[in-house]
Amino acid sequence: MLREQGRIKNIPSEVVYFLLSSGGSAPYSQTGMASLMNPEMTAPQETRVRLYAENVAELLLNGLSLPR
């Protein structure tokens, strides 16, 4: 829908899907690697998880958004 409205770049939907489903959730599905990168990253505190999710969303939305 956003692509058809000209609001985001023409990135294939499967690329976005796998980035969201695997890339965005990687620290929680690959805890061993994530803890090597930053031990605090795997802390299950709700505020830490929310901050991570907000940063992923910010990166994805601003990375996909077209300038107005």
C-alpha positions as CSV (number, residue, x, y, z in Angstrom):
1,M,0.0,0.0,0.0
2,L,2.7,2.5,0.9
3,R,4.6,1.6,-2.2
4,E,1.6,2.2,-4.4
5,Q,1.1,5.5,-2.7
6,G,4.7,6.5,-3.6
7,R,5.6,6.9,0.1
8,I,8.4,4.3,0.2
9,K,11.1,3.0,-2.2
10,N,10.4,0.1,-4.5
11,I,12.1,-2.5,-2.3
12,P,10.9,-6.0,-2.8
13,S,8.5,-7.1,-0.1
14,E,10.4,-10.3,0.7
15,V,13.5,-8.2,1.5
16,V,11.6,-6.1,4.0
17,Y,9.9,-9.2,5.4
18,F,13.1,-11.1,6.1
19,L,14.8,-8.0,7.5
20,L,11.9,-7.5,9.9
21,S,11.4,-11.2,10.8
22,S,15.1,-12.2,11.0
23,G,17.1,-9.1,11.1
24,G,15.0,-7.2,13.6
25,S,14.6,-10.1,15.9
26,A,18.1,-11.5,15.6
27,P,19.3,-10.5,19.0
28,Y,16.4,-12.5,20.5
29,S,16.7,-15.5,18.2
30,Q,20.6,-15.6,18.2
31,T,21.3,-14.8,21.8
32,G,24.8,-16.2,21.7
33,M,26.0,-13.9,19.0
34,A,24.1,-10.9,20.4
35,S,25.7,-11.4,23.9
36,L,29.1,-11.5,22.3
37,M,28.4,-8.2,20.6
38,N,26.9,-6.5,23.6
39,P,26.0,-8.6,26.8
40,E,23.4,-6.0,27.8
41,M,21.5,-6.5,24.5
42,T,20.0,-9.8,25.6
43,A,18.7,-8.5,28.9
44,P,14.9,-9.3,28.9
45,Q,13.9,-6.0,30.5
46,E,10.8,-4.6,28.8
47,T,12.3,-1.1,28.4
48,R,15.5,-2.5,26.7
49,V,13.4,-4.6,24.3
50,R,11.1,-1.6,23.5
51,L,14.1,0.7,22.9
52,Y,15.7,-1.9,20.5
53,A,12.4,-2.3,18.6
54,E,12.0,1.5,18.3
55,N,15.5,1.8,17.0
56,V,14.9,-1.0,14.4
57,A,11.6,0.7,13.4
58,E,13.3,4.1,13.1
59,L,16.0,2.7,10.9
60,L,13.6,0.8,8.7
61,L,11.1,3.6,8.2
62,N,13.7,6.3,7.7
63,G,15.7,4.0,5.5
64,L,12.7,3.3,3.3
65,S,11.0,6.6,3.3
66,L,11.3,8.8,0.3
67,P,12.0,12.5,0.7
68,R,8.9,14.6,0.4
